[in-house]
Amino acid sequence: MPEPNEAACAMARVFVDALRKEAASPDPSWCLDEAELDALALGRRDASPMPRLAADVVAAAVMLGRAFAPAGPPAADDGFPVLLVRVSSPDWVEPMRCVVGPCLLGLGWRVRDGEGGRGAWNDRSRREVVVFARDGASREHRPDRGNETVGAAVVAGVPLIGVASDPARTLPRDFLRAVDREVLVAPLDAEVLSLVIEAVTGEVAPLAALGDCVSVRAAADLRLGIRPGHGASEALERLGRSRQRERQRTANAPRLEDTLGLGAARDWGLGLAVCLRNVIGTRRVGRSKPMRGGSTVCAASLPGGLADARHPPPGPHNHASGSLR
């Protein structure tokens, strides 16, 4: 297990602390769902020293802090750049949306959803930041949507942040043209998981004890597995059970070789599997470079050649089901 990056851990803790302060404020600037609002309200009534935060939101703050550790976050002033935050997968877009305002700009900023249309920013005494957070799930998550809002925010000097895993496909076209700084948020790893467990449960989980839990990647797994008010050992046990169930589902999935009724899609899939095994096997025996011709050799061996490699044939339901194992 690699040694923790002290600078990255320090920045991550700063961001988590900013998130806690925002959550404990009477009027949090970030949009929360009803369950989270209830939990935070309960924490304030009970004078809890540690607001209850969802683990996936905490993880987003930790990963964002690590991403900014090398150069530091931008200053929260009139020079704040048009910022693109690229996450590893669509399910991390929403947790990241919750944290970019509090972590990068601090208390007192109102986060405005970029999907709300063009706004009027005549009163600059109201500190606002416009956030486009797009995971591709909506029809509106297209490059031709939101450009007017982008232009108005840039002219008014309002901070503008975009969060996406596939910016070219989901974010406004003018936003990408205006980007001043891009930050790539690395996927969750053992160090992030350990910090999240500590922040949510108040207990330290040693890196060596994380084991197979490190392979957990989905935001929902963290939210459900690491719970406020419960200990680190319980969190590790839940995450471990989640991984075990995932492995079981994979083990029970039908083999493509055993499926019927897929027609050309089955043949294409089996050909691709053989090709990939050959490429992987070639690299494992010591060749540092891919086979001559690379993917072209592989594509040419598939039914229909390269055209079929780029456009797999549809099955009876316009998709191939099953799994390659």
Disulfide bonds with the S-S distance in Angstrom:
Cys275-Cys298 1.57
